[in-house]
């Protein structure tokens, strides 16, 4: 049974987490930009991306824990949940230590090739702290995955909100004293809190949990490894995403452009998180419905896709229309690099958002072949397009190459999902969608032209105009679009009623 009250609560807190995290990053990036400058911020972004390459050690364990926790919970198999946690913790910890050691040895050569300025020494000092944070976050991720599998996502969201309060407080206290190293210390404090809070929370909601009696279970390991190995291929491909893109951008562009890419990417992905997190909550639901029948899962997918597509159009429109006022507030001026990069990324991630229901439906049914293939396409295209476009068009070419790679690889996933499940376009789209797309395009064009040629307007007046126009668009869309009835029915229906 799928409890709508639980799903609604999880979605609500996921959205609150994304909102709070976005606000936190707004203050954090603005603070860093003013205190250490765009070049050092670029160094920080590159170091973080290089350190994150150690995520190759994840081996898809997090996704496996979510799926198998939900499966074992459905049969009240508490013994296997404990075995799952213990085996995942031991396996992931050992593998991460090995990979992190390798990355630590290779990082100096990587940084030397990317950072060709006097910031190299600072970057080297950051590497150990960044890798340690990554290890701690990976271990806490096991507890968080188990919490998600128990459909208690709202607890994870609350913990992350408090962790960002610590990060902001630590940054404001330590950066003025220790410079960029202060950020490393603040992130280490945040990581430690996440590990402690996730373990304690899991113990409180899952009483049979045995935290200090770690044991290895071979059958459980085989289960998580066979499922997770496909996720691992995705993790390897993702090494060609953010770390490689930033490294190529640092080579063909400059550290300042890396900073503005980091800020634009943070803006777009943070707002994207509102929709993706809401879709991700349905992974256990897709797992449960697939256990019942393919028809039930098919029906759930159609509902999730319809709502996701409608909201993604609003998401894309708002970002494009608001990017100029955001640049003025966040950076302090109209920055052309930030604006252009944000628009390119917004279109690419929009394609990535609309495939989220298909992506998570594949995960819920444990059929990951198409997800893997989509990520391989993105990785291969990203290498080829970023380098070739960067050679001819410098920094902007790199961003355009990455955006095109992300869009094409993402669309492959939804294409194959619809093909295999025999879902026609007419089943998902209506004539209202064409009206909505046209209306949204006119809204974006109006705001961009107005703010570009009237850049001397007060920034809050810009936001007022933008917000008013956006609310009008929302009112029109929800009045004419049939999906609005689905949303209203979900709100009006008894929260405890199963789907």
GUMI-689056 format. One line per field, with one value per residue (C-alpha): residue number from 1; residue in one letter; z, x, y. Coordinates in nm, 3 decimals, always signed. Each point is the difference from the previous one (the first is absolute). Layout:
i	NUM;...
aa	a;...
pz	Z;...
px	X;...
py	Y;...
This chain:
i	1;2;3;4;5;6;7;8;9;10;11;12;13;14;15;16;17;18;19;20;21;22;23;24;25;26;27;28;29;30;31;32;33;34;35;36;37;38;39;40;41;42;43;44;45;46;47;48;49;50;51;52;53;54;55;56;57;58;59;60;61;62;63;64;65;66;67;68;69;70;71;72;73;74;75;76;77;78;79;80;81;82;83;84;85;86;87;88;89;90;91;92;93;94;95;96;97;98;99;100;101;102;103;104;105;106;107;108;109;110;111;112;113;114;115;116;117;118;119;120;121;122;123;124;125;126;127;128;129;130;131;132;133;134;135;136;137;138;139;140;141;142;143;144;145;146;147;148;149;150;151;152;153;154;155;156;157;158;159;160;161;162;163;164;165;166;167;168;169;170;171;172;173;174;175;176;177;178;179;180;181;182;183;184;185;186;187;188;189;190;191;192;193;194;195;196;197;198;199;200;201;202;203;204;205;206;207;208;209;210;211;212;213;214;215;216;217;218;219;220;221;222;223;224;225;226;227;228;229;230;231;232;233;234;235;236;237;238;239;240;241;242;243;244;245;246;247;248;249;250;251;252;253;254;255;256;257;258;259;260;261;262;263;264;265;266;267;268;269;270;271;272;273;274;275;276;277;278;279;280;281;282;283;284;285;286;287;288;289;290;291;292;293;294;295;296;297;298;299;300;301;302;303;304;305;306;307;308;309;310;311;312;313;314;315;316;317;318;319;320;321;322;323;324;325;326;327;328;329;330;331;332;333;334;335;336;337;338;339;340;341;342;343;344;345;346;347;348;349;350;351;352;353;354;355;356;357;358;359;360;361;362;363;364;365;366;367;368;369;370;371;372;373;374;375;376;377;378;379;380;381;382;383;384;385;386;387;388;389;390;391;392;393;394;395;396;397;398;399;400;401;402;403;404;405;406;407;408;409;410;411;412;413;414;415;416;417;418;419;420;421;422;423;424;425;426;427;428;429;430;431;432;433;434;435;436;437;438;439;440;441;442;443;444;445;446;447;448;449;450;451;452;453;454;455;456;457;458;459;460;461;462;463;464;465;466;467;468;469;470;471;472;473;474;475;476;477;478;479;480;481;482;483;484;485;486;487;488;489;490;491;492;493;494;495;496;497;498;499
aa	x;x;x;x;x;x;x;x;x;x;x;x;x;x;x;x;x;x;x;x;x;x;x;x;x;x;x;x;x;x;x;x;x;x;x;x;x;x;x;x;x;x;x;x;x;x;x;x;x;x;x;x;x;x;x;x;x;x;x;x;x;x;x;x;x;x;x;x;x;x;x;x;x;x;x;x;x;x;x;x;x;x;x;x;x;x;x;x;x;x;x;x;x;x;x;x;x;x;x;x;x;x;x;x;x;x;x;x;x;x;x;x;x;x;x;x;x;x;x;x;x;x;x;x;x;x;x;x;x;x;x;x;x;x;x;x;x;x;x;x;x;x;x;x;x;x;x;x;x;x;x;x;x;x;x;x;x;x;x;x;x;x;x;x;x;x;x;x;x;x;x;x;x;x;x;x;x;x;x;x;x;x;x;x;x;x;x;x;x;x;x;x;x;x;x;x;x;x;x;x;x;x;x;x;x;x;x;x;x;x;x;x;x;x;x;x;x;x;x;x;x;x;x;x;x;x;x;x;x;x;x;x;x;x;x;x;x;x;x;x;x;x;x;x;x;x;x;x;x;x;x;x;x;x;x;x;x;x;x;x;x;x;x;x;x;x;x;x;x;x;x;x;x;x;x;x;x;x;x;x;x;x;x;x;x;x;x;x;x;x;x;x;x;x;x;x;x;x;x;x;x;x;x;x;x;x;x;x;x;x;x;x;x;x;x;x;x;x;x;x;x;x;x;x;x;x;x;x;x;x;x;x;x;x;x;x;x;x;x;x;x;x;x;x;x;x;x;x;x;x;x;x;x;x;x;x;x;x;x;x;x;x;x;x;x;x;x;x;x;x;x;x;x;x;x;x;x;x;x;x;x;x;x;x;x;x;x;x;x;x;x;x;x;x;x;x;x;x;x;x;x;x;x;x;x;x;x;x;x;x;x;x;x;x;x;x;x;x;x;x;x;x;x;x;x;x;x;x;x;x;x;x;x;x;x;x;x;x;x;x;x;x;x;x;x;x;x;x;x;x;x;x;x;x;x;x;x;x;x;x;x;x;x;x;x;x;x;x;x;x;x;x;x;x;x;x;x;x;x;x;x;x;x;x;x;x;x;x;x;x;x;x;x;x;x;x;x;x;x
pz	+0.000;-0.089;+0.268;-0.163;+0.331;+0.023;-0.362;+0.036;+0.318;-0.166;-0.303;+0.219;+0.205;-0.310;-0.146;+0.328;-0.002;-0.355;+0.082;+0.313;-0.171;-0.285;+0.244;+0.186;-0.320;-0.098;+0.318;-0.006;-0.360;+0.040;+0.318;-0.166;-0.310;+0.218;+0.237;-0.214;-0.356;-0.317;-0.067;+0.338;-0.033;-0.332;+0.173;+0.263;-0.268;-0.189;+0.315;+0.099;-0.345;+0.001;+0.349;-0.102;-0.257;+0.294;-0.023;-0.242;+0.319;+0.067;-0.220;+0.000;+0.364;+0.094;-0.263;+0.102;+0.366;-0.086;-0.214;+0.226;+0.319;-0.155;-0.111;+0.339;+0.184;-0.207;+0.151;+0.345;-0.045;+0.260;+0.013;-0.365;+0.035;+0.267;-0.218;-0.290;+0.201;+0.152;-0.328;-0.189;+0.268;+0.008;-0.377;-0.085;+0.271;-0.118;-0.369;+0.064;+0.197;-0.292;-0.268;+0.209;+0.045;-0.379;-0.064;+0.260;-0.190;-0.340;+0.108;-0.016;-0.368;-0.080;+0.180;-0.162;-0.344;+0.080;+0.238;-0.164;+0.243;+0.343;+0.155;-0.041;+0.356;+0.151;-0.208;+0.116;+0.366;-0.055;-0.146;+0.326;+0.171;-0.304;-0.029;+0.371;-0.025;-0.296;+0.196;+0.298;-0.225;-0.182;+0.330;+0.122;-0.342;+0.091;+0.299;-0.207;-0.273;+0.260;+0.134;-0.356;-0.047;+0.312;-0.167;+0.273;-0.245;+0.201;+0.281;-0.245;-0.121;+0.353;+0.073;-0.318;+0.085;+0.339;-0.161;-0.228;+0.297;+0.139;-0.335;-0.029;+0.362;-0.032;-0.325;+0.140;+0.305;-0.160;-0.350;+0.124;+0.222;-0.214;-0.353;-0.239;+0.251;+0.227;-0.250;+0.030;+0.379;-0.024;-0.243;+0.229;+0.290;-0.221;-0.107;+0.359;+0.100;-0.290;+0.099;+0.366;-0.067;-0.271;+0.218;+0.303;-0.203;-0.160;+0.344;+0.124;-0.291;-0.045;+0.350;-0.098;-0.146;+0.141;-0.053;+0.166;-0.099;-0.361;-0.189;-0.358;-0.190;-0.331;-0.150;+0.082;-0.156;-0.320;-0.013;+0.046;-0.229;-0.288;+0.021;+0.082;-0.274;-0.256;+0.218;+0.019;-0.376;+0.037;+0.272;-0.223;-0.283;+0.235;+0.051;-0.350;+0.104;+0.260;+0.070;-0.365;-0.111;+0.260;-0.083;-0.374;+0.077;+0.211;-0.295;-0.283;+0.214;+0.328;+0.375;+0.003;-0.256;+0.211;+0.292;-0.202;-0.141;+0.355;+0.109;-0.306;+0.034;+0.370;-0.079;-0.269;+0.178;+0.332;-0.157;-0.200;+0.332;+0.081;-0.281;+0.004;+0.377;-0.032;-0.272;+0.199;+0.287;-0.232;-0.031;+0.289;-0.142;-0.342;+0.169;+0.187;-0.300;-0.219;+0.259;-0.057;-0.377;-0.299;-0.064;+0.341;-0.056;-0.350;+0.141;+0.270;-0.260;-0.213;+0.295;+0.116;-0.353;-0.067;+0.317;-0.050;-0.358;+0.096;+0.292;-0.205;-0.254;+0.283;+0.141;-0.329;-0.064;+0.345;-0.019;-0.344;+0.085;+0.338;-0.083;-0.054;+0.334;+0.172;-0.152;+0.130;+0.351;+0.032;-0.181;+0.042;-0.372;-0.332;-0.078;-0.358;+0.068;+0.285;-0.199;-0.316;+0.190;+0.215;-0.308;-0.174;+0.311;+0.058;-0.340;+0.051;+0.348;-0.116;-0.230;+0.299;+0.218;-0.238;-0.011;+0.382;+0.027;-0.254;+0.167;+0.347;-0.134;-0.142;+0.338;+0.180;-0.230;+0.020;-0.380;-0.031;-0.347;-0.165;+0.287;-0.039;-0.378;+0.033;+0.234;-0.229;-0.287;+0.214;+0.107;-0.351;-0.154;+0.287;-0.061;-0.376;-0.006;+0.287;-0.142;-0.364;+0.073;+0.260;-0.254;-0.240;+0.231;+0.330;+0.327;-0.149;-0.234;+0.297;+0.173;-0.324;-0.062;+0.348;-0.033;-0.332;+0.131;+0.308;-0.207;-0.257;+0.252;+0.218;-0.288;-0.088;+0.336;-0.045;-0.363;+0.082;+0.302;-0.209;-0.282;+0.228;+0.189;-0.316;+0.130;-0.282;+0.005;-0.018;+0.328;+0.183;-0.183;-0.079;-0.213;+0.318;+0.014;-0.325;+0.138;+0.320;-0.184;-0.219;+0.297;+0.196;-0.296;-0.028;+0.376;-0.021;-0.308;+0.161;+0.323;-0.171;-0.245;+0.266;+0.254;-0.260;-0.160;+0.325;+0.214;+0.204;+0.153;+0.375;+0.058;+0.231;-0.259;-0.247;+0.237;+0.060;-0.372;-0.047;+0.292;-0.105;-0.356;+0.131;+0.228;-0.291;-0.210;+0.284;+0.037;-0.373;-0.016;+0.296;-0.134;-0.347;+0.063;+0.089;+0.227;+0.249;+0.073;+0.096;+0.239;+0.157;+0.040;+0.179;+0.234;+0.070;+0.039;+0.346;+0.062;+0.155;-0.292;-0.190;-0.374
px	+0.000;+0.122;-0.084;-0.064;+0.051;+0.354;+0.081;-0.144;+0.201;+0.318;-0.055;-0.076;+0.318;+0.207;-0.117;+0.074;+0.349;+0.064;-0.138;+0.211;+0.310;-0.047;-0.027;+0.307;+0.205;-0.115;+0.148;+0.303;+0.102;-0.065;+0.209;+0.286;-0.008;+0.042;+0.261;+0.227;-0.086;-0.102;+0.344;+0.025;-0.363;+0.095;+0.282;-0.246;-0.247;+0.270;+0.135;-0.351;-0.062;+0.332;-0.062;-0.348;+0.162;+0.053;-0.374;+0.102;+0.026;-0.373;-0.074;-0.369;-0.027;-0.227;-0.261;+0.022;-0.061;-0.309;-0.149;+0.076;-0.098;-0.341;-0.024;+0.096;-0.224;-0.299;+0.048;+0.108;+0.338;+0.194;+0.285;+0.088;-0.027;+0.272;+0.211;-0.050;+0.122;+0.300;+0.117;-0.043;+0.188;+0.298;+0.020;-0.040;+0.242;+0.276;-0.041;-0.019;+0.326;+0.181;-0.145;+0.056;+0.366;+0.036;-0.170;+0.226;+0.307;-0.133;-0.148;+0.327;+0.054;-0.366;+0.008;+0.330;-0.155;-0.315;+0.116;+0.294;+0.021;+0.141;-0.309;+0.140;+0.141;-0.336;-0.178;+0.238;-0.067;-0.376;+0.016;+0.039;-0.288;-0.222;+0.068;-0.060;-0.337;-0.084;+0.073;-0.209;-0.288;+0.011;-0.037;-0.282;-0.160;-0.061;-0.209;-0.184;-0.073;-0.147;-0.214;-0.122;-0.077;-0.215;-0.180;+0.112;+0.158;-0.123;+0.243;+0.291;-0.121;-0.009;+0.352;+0.135;-0.167;+0.173;+0.330;-0.011;-0.060;+0.328;+0.174;-0.107;+0.089;+0.337;+0.080;-0.084;+0.219;+0.296;+0.047;+0.087;+0.270;+0.133;-0.098;-0.096;+0.120;-0.280;-0.245;+0.176;-0.035;-0.369;-0.076;+0.173;-0.220;-0.308;+0.105;+0.057;-0.343;-0.166;+0.160;-0.099;-0.354;-0.077;+0.108;-0.192;-0.315;+0.002;+0.033;-0.301;-0.229;+0.129;+0.024;+0.152;+0.305;+0.328;+0.254;+0.308;-0.015;+0.114;-0.013;+0.052;-0.270;+0.099;-0.351;-0.090;+0.325;-0.077;-0.345;+0.115;+0.300;-0.202;-0.249;+0.259;+0.249;-0.231;-0.020;+0.379;+0.028;-0.214;+0.237;+0.302;-0.172;-0.079;+0.372;-0.015;-0.269;+0.078;+0.372;+0.098;-0.217;+0.154;+0.350;-0.049;-0.164;+0.302;+0.224;-0.188;-0.155;+0.131;-0.049;-0.251;-0.216;+0.022;-0.138;-0.292;-0.065;-0.004;-0.246;-0.225;+0.013;-0.084;-0.295;-0.141;+0.060;-0.128;-0.329;-0.001;+0.019;-0.356;-0.133;+0.253;-0.028;-0.377;+0.040;+0.265;-0.241;-0.193;+0.286;-0.133;-0.351;+0.108;+0.166;-0.321;-0.229;+0.224;-0.035;-0.377;-0.035;+0.150;-0.334;+0.003;+0.355;-0.097;-0.291;+0.222;+0.261;-0.255;-0.116;+0.352;+0.113;-0.297;+0.057;+0.378;-0.026;-0.235;+0.215;+0.320;-0.135;-0.065;+0.346;+0.176;-0.198;+0.069;+0.376;+0.039;-0.222;+0.167;+0.368;+0.080;-0.148;+0.170;+0.336;-0.045;-0.083;+0.245;+0.304;-0.079;-0.026;-0.123;+0.263;-0.030;+0.196;-0.232;-0.316;+0.101;+0.129;-0.316;-0.228;+0.199;-0.007;-0.371;-0.096;+0.227;-0.130;-0.358;+0.052;+0.148;-0.302;-0.266;+0.165;+0.008;-0.324;+0.132;+0.343;-0.141;-0.260;+0.290;+0.172;-0.316;-0.036;+0.376;+0.033;+0.298;+0.132;-0.148;+0.108;+0.353;-0.002;-0.131;+0.284;+0.257;-0.133;+0.029;+0.356;+0.128;-0.169;+0.119;+0.367;-0.027;-0.222;+0.167;+0.351;-0.092;-0.234;+0.241;+0.283;-0.197;-0.223;+0.197;-0.197;-0.345;+0.065;+0.076;-0.328;-0.199;+0.163;-0.088;-0.357;-0.056;+0.150;-0.225;-0.311;+0.059;+0.094;-0.300;-0.248;+0.127;-0.128;-0.355;-0.008;+0.089;-0.234;-0.297;+0.097;+0.023;-0.318;-0.190;-0.086;-0.103;+0.053;-0.375;-0.046;+0.212;-0.044;-0.304;-0.068;+0.024;+0.372;+0.062;-0.181;+0.203;+0.333;-0.090;-0.113;+0.312;+0.222;-0.165;+0.042;+0.374;+0.050;-0.181;+0.204;+0.337;-0.043;-0.136;+0.275;+0.278;-0.081;-0.121;+0.289;-0.013;-0.333;-0.001;+0.071;-0.298;-0.224;+0.135;-0.090;-0.342;-0.076;+0.140;-0.193;-0.327;+0.035;+0.092;-0.305;-0.223;+0.152;-0.053;-0.364;-0.064;+0.176;-0.179;-0.331;+0.029;+0.217;-0.168;+0.290;-0.115;-0.300;+0.233;+0.191;-0.323;-0.134;+0.320;-0.032;-0.372;+0.021;+0.035;+0.379;-0.010;-0.181;+0.221;+0.061
py	+0.000;+0.347;+0.252;+0.334;+0.178;-0.134;+0.084;+0.350;+0.057;-0.122;+0.223;+0.302;-0.037;-0.077;+0.329;+0.180;-0.150;+0.120;+0.345;+0.036;-0.136;+0.246;+0.291;-0.127;-0.020;+0.349;+0.147;-0.231;+0.077;+0.371;-0.003;-0.191;+0.220;+0.308;-0.146;-0.218;+0.109;-0.191;-0.153;-0.178;-0.104;-0.156;-0.190;-0.123;-0.117;-0.191;-0.168;-0.109;-0.145;-0.189;-0.139;-0.110;-0.231;-0.235;-0.066;-0.273;-0.207;+0.035;-0.301;+0.088;-0.108;+0.292;-0.089;-0.367;+0.084;+0.208;-0.276;-0.296;+0.182;+0.069;-0.363;-0.145;+0.245;-0.114;-0.348;+0.126;-0.167;+0.201;-0.251;+0.052;+0.378;-0.018;-0.226;+0.240;+0.299;-0.181;-0.153;+0.329;+0.195;-0.237;-0.040;+0.368;+0.113;-0.233;+0.082;+0.376;-0.006;-0.164;+0.232;+0.312;-0.097;-0.036;+0.335;+0.162;-0.122;+0.110;+0.336;+0.202;-0.085;+0.071;+0.336;+0.094;-0.050;+0.199;+0.276;+0.174;+0.290;+0.073;-0.161;-0.350;-0.022;+0.100;-0.262;-0.274;+0.085;-0.035;-0.351;-0.206;+0.181;-0.034;-0.373;-0.057;+0.178;-0.221;-0.319;+0.112;+0.106;-0.335;-0.190;+0.223;-0.052;-0.365;+0.103;+0.261;-0.257;-0.233;+0.286;+0.067;-0.369;+0.014;+0.294;+0.242;+0.243;+0.297;-0.090;+0.011;+0.339;+0.141;-0.125;+0.159;+0.330;+0.007;-0.102;+0.303;+0.225;-0.138;+0.050;+0.363;+0.078;-0.174;+0.181;+0.343;-0.069;-0.180;+0.150;+0.352;-0.157;-0.288;+0.106;-0.279;-0.259;+0.121;-0.149;-0.335;+0.009;+0.099;-0.283;-0.249;+0.112;-0.041;-0.352;-0.111;+0.125;-0.186;-0.332;+0.032;+0.126;-0.257;-0.293;+0.129;+0.069;-0.344;-0.158;+0.198;-0.094;-0.356;-0.142;-0.339;+0.176;-0.132;+0.277;-0.147;-0.366;+0.023;-0.327;-0.114;-0.187;-0.156;-0.049;+0.362;+0.116;-0.189;+0.158;+0.358;-0.051;-0.148;+0.289;+0.261;-0.088;+0.159;+0.308;-0.012;+0.035;+0.311;+0.128;-0.055;+0.186;+0.286;+0.049;+0.146;+0.243;+0.266;-0.068;-0.030;+0.292;+0.231;-0.120;+0.061;+0.335;+0.097;-0.089;+0.172;+0.273;+0.142;-0.039;+0.285;-0.180;-0.318;+0.202;+0.138;-0.348;-0.137;+0.270;-0.043;-0.378;+0.027;+0.227;-0.229;-0.331;+0.133;+0.108;-0.325;-0.181;+0.110;-0.218;-0.285;-0.051;-0.019;-0.266;-0.188;-0.048;-0.236;-0.254;-0.214;+0.053;-0.126;-0.298;-0.083;+0.044;-0.216;-0.274;+0.021;+0.041;+0.178;+0.169;+0.169;+0.127;+0.116;+0.201;+0.153;+0.099;+0.186;+0.207;+0.082;+0.090;+0.229;+0.197;+0.005;+0.130;+0.282;+0.112;-0.029;+0.250;+0.245;-0.074;+0.070;+0.318;+0.141;-0.056;+0.158;+0.296;+0.058;-0.053;+0.370;+0.121;-0.295;+0.102;+0.356;-0.118;-0.291;+0.141;+0.368;+0.076;-0.135;-0.264;-0.124;-0.321;-0.098;+0.081;-0.189;-0.303;-0.017;+0.007;-0.274;-0.219;+0.066;-0.144;-0.303;-0.078;+0.047;-0.299;-0.182;+0.085;-0.127;-0.341;-0.029;-0.203;-0.253;-0.007;-0.066;-0.244;-0.203;+0.012;-0.108;-0.299;-0.079;+0.032;+0.235;-0.085;+0.309;+0.229;-0.134;+0.043;+0.355;+0.093;-0.163;+0.212;+0.314;-0.089;-0.072;+0.304;+0.221;-0.085;+0.046;+0.309;+0.190;-0.041;+0.065;+0.292;+0.137;-0.002;+0.217;+0.206;-0.003;+0.001;+0.046;-0.293;-0.225;+0.090;-0.039;-0.340;-0.124;+0.130;-0.177;-0.325;+0.006;+0.070;-0.275;-0.269;+0.086;-0.016;-0.347;-0.133;+0.124;-0.107;-0.360;-0.011;+0.109;-0.235;-0.306;+0.081;+0.099;+0.345;+0.231;+0.375;+0.059;-0.185;+0.259;+0.328;+0.209;+0.305;+0.204;-0.079;+0.188;+0.304;-0.020;-0.026;+0.298;+0.208;-0.087;+0.094;+0.342;+0.053;-0.078;+0.218;+0.294;-0.013;-0.055;+0.285;+0.237;-0.072;-0.005;+0.334;+0.156;-0.120;+0.321;-0.102;-0.053;-0.368;-0.045;+0.162;-0.258;-0.278;+0.150;+0.009;-0.348;-0.148;+0.163;-0.130;-0.347;-0.016;+0.100;-0.279;-0.249;+0.104;-0.039;-0.337;-0.151;+0.126;-0.152;-0.309;-0.333;-0.100;+0.264;-0.223;-0.286;+0.227;+0.130;-0.353;-0.106;+0.299;-0.056;-0.379;-0.150;-0.002;-0.342;-0.160;-0.241;+0.046
